[in-house]
């Protein structure tokens, strides 16, 4: 295993799981969120789009 791979796997374990406020399912860190994990709130684009829909029903 090269150094970059070891660093990446070690840093991944430092992220805690989150719960999506729309579907209430737990989700974990994904590589595409590596720069913005602190601001990620929804598990998917679908849930992000549904966030306001329940207020209008």
N, C-alpha and C positions, 0 to 999 in steps of 0.2 A: 504494500500500500504506500503510495507516495505521500509526501508531506501535505499537499493541498487537500487530498482526500481525507486524511486523518483530521485536519483542522475543520473541515466541513462537517464531518460526522460528529465531532466533539461539540461544535457550536450548535448543531441541531438539537442535541439533547438538552441544551439550556433553555429552549423555548417551552413554555407550558401550554397545555391544551386549552382551548377556549370553547365556549358554548355559543352557538348561533342564537341570537335573540328572536329570530323568526321561526325556525323549525325546532329549536331547543335541542339540537343534536350537537354532540361534541365534535370538534374538528381540530386537527393538529397542523403544525407548521408545514408549509410547502415551499419548495425552492423558489417559486415565482414571487413569494412574499418576503424574501430574505432582506430586502431593504426597508420594508414598511410593516413588519409584523405588529408593532405597537399600535398601529392605526387600523388593522384588519378587524372588522366587526362581524362580517357575514361569511358563511362557509362557501357561498357560490354567488354567481351573478343573478341567478334566479331569486335567491333569498334577498339579495340587495334590492332587486326590483319589487319584491313583495312587501318590503318594510312599511310602506305607507298604505298599502291596499286595505289592510284590516281597519284602519281608521275611517275609511270612506264607506265601509259596509253598513 
